[in-house]
């Protein structure tokens, strides 16, 4: 088979530097470099073992059938998100046509989930590239409305939902990701509001891991598991091993009792990985701010009030969040120009003042 893989090409030197400097390369790899970047990497033209999810949909994007199979794939073309967006917008040829068909499918699937109450929140994000042992820092804004990113997200969500359904129907022990609905009604936030994520986040229950299938409210799904990233999430690897064994007519390698131990380790590791990733991003984001020409005013967006007084504000040059000291009333989503009062990357603090 010939497949198209989308994502950032692996920068091996960046991965090596990340091991010592904890640089924000975009992902934390749990496997040795030879496995994660060579044997398991989707290199163009190389045969790779995979678990394939085939899905049949009706005209409204509803699932009418599916199957999981263990296969060998050979990537025919590799694209990053920017290249895929260009092909979707104005590309010609077979690859562009295939992407446009997938884009239609992704949009239909999004509408199915929306009709089931799924929550869609777009937020501004930045990718920090740190090079030359920290000598160079580049802040790259990511388009929250990128068609290719939405396409990939919908395909991953669809695959996870079908893997959860398959495991549940077969009685295969697996780690599910669940989220209950909010306890109280959510505040009304206009679609596309720039601070929607900050406004709604505090009202949502966090997702949790479970051995029993249950709804994932935010995704609009009856059951969901993560299975598409076995190179960087151990729980995904376990899920693929469970389903792959059953597909091959073998007993699953983990019983429910063994999965409980995996579940406990996975939850603890996931929390620590998120904490580390957030700390790394904050550290280098503030270092980026420290190196800016502080004579120039910076654009910032108000996220909300800070518990200790003032407001949380996000710099639009890199995504760093600081405390804005201002007695005037500001609403979330409001944009204004600010000056840097103090920035301490080593302390994780950034204080801002409204620009004169």
Phi and psi in degrees as a GROMACS rama.xvg file:
@    title "Ramachandran Plot"
@    xaxis  label "Phi"
@    yaxis  label "Psi"
@TYPE xy
-115.765  127.042  UNK-2
-123.33  158.781  UNK-3
-110.651  126.121  UNK-4
-108.288  131.606  UNK-5
-115.176  137.268  UNK-6
155.849  174.041  UNK-7
-76.8344  133.457  UNK-8
-58.5516  146.002  UNK-9
-72.1006  126.748  UNK-10
-103.631  97.1806  UNK-11
-64.1098  -38.1585  UNK-12
-64.7453  -37.1725  UNK-13
-64.5875  -37.4699  UNK-14
-65.0589  -39.581  UNK-15
-63.7698  -42.2939  UNK-16
-66.2125  -34.6101  UNK-17
-62.9965  -30.0339  UNK-18
-64.2342  -27.8431  UNK-19
-106.308  -29.8046  UNK-20
-107.919  -5.14061  UNK-21
53.363  50.5418  UNK-22
-77.0679  146.251  UNK-23
-78.5598  81.7753  UNK-24
-84.4388  -3.73499  UNK-25
110.324  -18.6545  UNK-26
-160.145  150.797  UNK-27
-106.745  117.593  UNK-28
-90.7478  136.809  UNK-29
-100.034  -10.8297  UNK-30
-104.744  157.726  UNK-31
-57.6375  154.667  UNK-32
-57.3366  -39.8669  UNK-33
-62.1013  -37.5861  UNK-34
-77.3276  -48.882  UNK-35
-72.1272  -32.9901  UNK-36
-108.005  -9.71783  UNK-37
-125.149  -74.8618  UNK-38
-60.2345  -39.7102  UNK-39
-98.0662  -2.42308  UNK-40
-78.0785  145.389  UNK-41
-81.5889  67.3942  UNK-42
-75.3215  140.677  UNK-43
-61.6621  130.437  UNK-44
84.8598  -9.23463  UNK-45
-94.6812  136.703  UNK-46
-72.174  131.462  UNK-47
-136.643  135.985  UNK-48
-70.6143  142.478  UNK-49
-154.154  164.484  UNK-50
-109.162  119.86  UNK-51
-101.08  133.913  UNK-52
-106.72  116.023  UNK-53
-101.976  133.517  UNK-54
-130.287  138.395  UNK-55
-111.748  129.958  UNK-56
-125.449  152.593  UNK-57
-88.494  -174.671  UNK-58
-65.1559  -21.5766  UNK-59
-94.1763  5.0245  UNK-60
85.2117  9.97024  UNK-61
-85.109  142.095  UNK-62
-73.561  126.314  UNK-63
-109.09  -14.4602  UNK-64
-175.587  159.439  UNK-65
-162.576  163.761  UNK-66
-155.808  150.399  UNK-67
-110.534  136.944  UNK-68
-140.67  146.719  UNK-69
-86.6759  122.905  UNK-70
-138.153  172.571  UNK-71
-112.004  126.328  UNK-72
-114.148  159.23  UNK-73
-135.395  111.497  UNK-74
-66.6596  125.843  UNK-75
-91.0466  -27.3936  UNK-76
-156.157  138.763  UNK-77
-118.032  130.152  UNK-78
-127.065  148.584  UNK-79
-92.3702  175.072  UNK-80
-64.0406  -38.8242  UNK-81
-63.9899  -42.6332  UNK-82
-64.0209  -41.2521  UNK-83
-65.0791  -40.1821  UNK-84
-62.5829  -39.9582  UNK-85
-64.2409  -41.2109  UNK-86
-65.9083  -39.8652  UNK-87
-63.4  -36.2262  UNK-88
-77.8563  -44.0545  UNK-89
-149.844  18.4496  UNK-90
-78.4516  159.669  UNK-91
-126.334  161.679  UNK-92
100.173  179.534  UNK-93
-64.1861  -40.2835  UNK-94
-64.2451  -44.5629  UNK-95
-62.6029  -40.9116  UNK-96
-64.2114  -41.8797  UNK-97
-63.7796  -41.2199  UNK-98
-65.0631  -39.3062  UNK-99
-66.7213  -36.0461  UNK-100
-65.4244  -43.4985  UNK-101
-63.3652  -36.6504  UNK-102
-62.7038  -41.1808  UNK-103
-62.6169  -42.6549  UNK-104
-63.3385  -43.9046  UNK-105
-62.006  -41.8717  UNK-106
-65.2269  -39.5061  UNK-107
-65.4651  -40.7496  UNK-108
-66.1507  -37.5444  UNK-109
-61.6733  -39.6224  UNK-110
-67.8488  -36.8023  UNK-111
-60.5973  -45.7589  UNK-112
-68.219  -37.5103  UNK-113
-61.4008  -39.668  UNK-114
-66.4969  -19.216  UNK-115
-98.4996  11.3692  UNK-116
94.4588  9.68626  UNK-117
-60.4472  147.304  UNK-118
-101.582  123.695  UNK-119
-112.155  114.423  UNK-120
-127.547  119.745  UNK-121
-98.8621  137.213  UNK-122
-138.234  151.585  UNK-123
-72.0815  134.776  UNK-124
-136.345  157.505  UNK-125
-132.058  145.458  UNK-126
-106.127  125.334  UNK-127
-99.4951  121.737  UNK-128
-105.729  117.258  UNK-129
-111.25  122.788  UNK-130
-129.058  166.493  UNK-131
54.2106  51.8574  UNK-132
56.6768  33.9812  UNK-133
91.3479  1.0215  UNK-134
-72.1347  -29.1713  UNK-135
-122.519  128.751  UNK-136
-128.051  126.959  UNK-137
-123.557  129.45  UNK-138
-102.929  117.363  UNK-139
-112.57  115.911  UNK-140
-69.8999  138.29  UNK-141
-102.688  133.958  UNK-142
-74.4915  112.83  UNK-143
-67.8037  -16.6125  UNK-144
-108.446  21.4997  UNK-145
-61.5495  123.264  UNK-146
-59.087  -38.5553  UNK-147
-68.6865  -37.4753  UNK-148
-67.0043  -40.3759  UNK-149
-64.1466  -38.6537  UNK-150
-60.8845  -51.0887  UNK-151
-61.8275  -42.6817  UNK-152
-60.0504  -45.1212  UNK-153
-65.2656  -38.5751  UNK-154
-67.1464  -37.1844  UNK-155
-67.9592  -42.012  UNK-156
-65.0188  -42.3042  UNK-157
-61.7888  -45.1349  UNK-158
-61.7261  -42.7864  UNK-159
-64.8568  -38.0069  UNK-160
-68.3336  -38.3684  UNK-161
-74.0538  -33.8409  UNK-162
-63.6907  -40.5729  UNK-163
-64.9539  -42.4744  UNK-164
-63.0166  -44.7622  UNK-165
-61.783  -46.2592  UNK-166
-62.7297  -41.8653  UNK-167
-64.3384  -44.9199  UNK-168
-67.9436  -32.9304  UNK-169
-85.3976  -10.7487  UNK-170
72.5808  29.1188  UNK-171
-88.8425  125.058  UNK-172
-61.6479  132.74  UNK-173
-154.04  161.164  UNK-174
-94.4875  116.113  UNK-175
-96.7449  153.619  UNK-176
-110.419  122.262  UNK-177
-124.888  158.84  UNK-178
-153.177  120.271  UNK-179
-76.1568  161.412  UNK-180
-68.3688  160.639  UNK-181
-60.0539  147.502  UNK-182
-69.5686  -40.2179  UNK-183
-115.055  157.797  UNK-184
-57.8856  142.063  UNK-185
-74.5  146.793  UNK-186
-64.9599  150.943  UNK-187
-75.12  123.469  UNK-188
-129.988  126.9  UNK-189
-63.9008  142.179  UNK-190
-56.5606  134.861  UNK-191
81.6579  4.95346  UNK-192
-59.6965  129.203  UNK-193
-62.2328  -25.1915  UNK-194
-109.572  24.5255  UNK-195
-58.3324  -43.5353  UNK-196
-61.7241  -45.3219  UNK-197
-65.1448  -35.8695  UNK-198
-72.0144  -35.6411  UNK-199
-95.0449  -23.8652  UNK-200
-55.8408  -42.6651  UNK-201
-68.2942  -16.1721  UNK-202
-94.4386  -5.07745  UNK-203
-100.566  142.559  UNK-204
-75.0981  141.202  UNK-205
-69.5597  150.871  UNK-206
-69.7445  150.273  UNK-207
-137.369  166.035  UNK-208
-100.742  145.684  UNK-209
-152.375  156.315  UNK-210
-91.2821  -3.5715  UNK-211
-113.366  135.5  UNK-212
-67.6032  136.22  UNK-213
-155.313  170.336  UNK-214
-67.5892  150.713  UNK-215
-112.923  99.6702  UNK-216
-61.2731  -45.9626  UNK-217
-62.872  -30.4284  UNK-218
-92.257  -9.61704  UNK-219
70.7351  38.0418  UNK-220
-124.005  148.044  UNK-221
-74.8446  -30.5385  UNK-222
-155.978  150.174  UNK-223
-155.97  141.655  UNK-224
-139.443  158.709  UNK-225
-100.25  126.162  UNK-226
-141.931  -2.64723  UNK-227
-93.6641  -4.55869  UNK-228
-128.781  63.1562  UNK-229
-70.5302  -13.2122  UNK-230
-81.6333  -19.9088  UNK-231
-128.199  -6.00892  UNK-232
-129.51  120.19  UNK-233
-63.5718  -37.5888  UNK-234
-61.7257  -35.3733  UNK-235
-64.9342  -40.3996  UNK-236
-63.6812  -42.4294  UNK-237
-61.7113  -43.5699  UNK-238
-61.7009  -42.6563  UNK-239
-65.6096  -37.2004  UNK-240
-65.1517  -41.177  UNK-241
-62.622  -52.2952  UNK-242
-69.1721  -39.4968  UNK-243
-62.028  -38.3493  UNK-244
-65.2948  -45.5006  UNK-245
-64.6854  -39.8134  UNK-246
-60.3932  -35.4804  UNK-247
-83.6399  2.932  UNK-248
79.4428  21.2819  UNK-249
-110.798  157.901  UNK-250
-70.2351  145.857  UNK-251
-62.2977  140.701  UNK-252
-66.2713  -20.7189  UNK-253
-119.235  132.321  UNK-254
-90.3719  178.109  UNK-255
-61.3678  -39.0326  UNK-256
-64.8191  -41.2538  UNK-257
-68.6356  -34.3516  UNK-258
-67.0014  -28.1178  UNK-259
-60.3126  -41.274  UNK-260
-68.03  -40.4151  UNK-261
-62.683  -40.6625  UNK-262
-60.65  -46.3624  UNK-263
-62.487  -44.0472  UNK-264
-66.9475  -39.796  UNK-265
-65.0979  -41.9557  UNK-266
-62.7606  -46.019  UNK-267
-64.7538  -41.8356  UNK-268
-67.2045  -40.2407  UNK-269
-62.6816  -43.5206  UNK-270
-63.3353  -41.92  UNK-271
-68.5686  -38.2478  UNK-272
-64.8615  -41.6453  UNK-273
-65.6597  -39.9008  UNK-274
-63.7583  -43.0918  UNK-275
-66.8072  -43.3895  UNK-276
-62.6692  -41.969  UNK-277
-64.4936  -40.9449  UNK-278
-65.982  -40.494  UNK-279
-64.2967  -46.2769  UNK-280
-63.7365  -41.0325  UNK-281
-63.8806  -44.9977  UNK-282
-58.4293  -49.1684  UNK-283
-79.7163  -25.9307  UNK-284
-64.4492  -43.3502  UNK-285
-69.5132  -33.4728  UNK-286
-66.2457  -37.1653  UNK-287
-60.549  -44.2235  UNK-288
-64.135  -41.0384  UNK-289
-59.4894  -31.3957  UNK-290
-87.28  -4.85785  UNK-291
-71.2228  158.913  UNK-292
-73.0123  103.978  UNK-293
-76.9291  5.02977  UNK-294
-80.5591  -17.7478  UNK-295
-98.3636  141.167  UNK-296
-70.7077  150.203  UNK-297
-117.005  145.521  UNK-298
-79.1432  137.578  UNK-299
-141.271  156.679  UNK-300
-121.428  133.672  UNK-301
-75.1944  128.238  UNK-302
-96.0048  -29.5249  UNK-303
158.094  178.194  UNK-304
-72.7771  146.547  UNK-305
-94.384  137.223  UNK-306
-55.653  -31.4819  UNK-307
-89.9358  4.97226  UNK-308
111.263  152.561  UNK-309
78.5882  -155.069  UNK-310
-135.548  152.048  UNK-311
-83.076  130.443  UNK-312
-134.577  143.108  UNK-313
-111.747  125.174  UNK-314
-71.7915  133.572  UNK-315
-84.4486  2.04199  UNK-316
-90.29  -23.0428  UNK-317
-152.048  -11.0754  UNK-318
91.0299  -1.1371  UNK-319
-63.6  141.029  UNK-320
-110.87  132.242  UNK-321
-136.715  -179.078  UNK-322
-98.5984  121.722  UNK-323
-93.518  119.373  UNK-324
-93.4071  108.476  UNK-325
-159.239  128.357  UNK-326
-79.186  -14.3742  UNK-327
-74.4744  157.812  UNK-328
-82.5097  129.045  UNK-329
-128.797  139.013  UNK-330
-97.6422  148.008  UNK-331
-56.461  136.572  UNK-332
96.7877  -14.9077  UNK-333
-67.7697  137.73  UNK-334
-108.784  140.687  UNK-335
-154.16  168.647  UNK-336
-96.2317  139.847  UNK-337
-132.844  161.196  UNK-338
-114.601  152.455  UNK-339
-84.8066  123.464  UNK-340
-87.0132  -54.8121  UNK-341
-145.964  148.239  UNK-342
-141.352  125.398  UNK-343
-129.501  90.6297  UNK-344
-57.7113  -35.6063  UNK-345
-69.6016  -24.0862  UNK-346
-101.528  -11.1285  UNK-347
72.0354  34.0794  UNK-348
-123.172  143.059  UNK-349
-143.859  122.726  UNK-350
-119.044  134.942  UNK-351
-122.883  154.588  UNK-352
-128.415  147.083  UNK-353
-61.8384  138.943  UNK-354
-68.8648  138.708  UNK-355
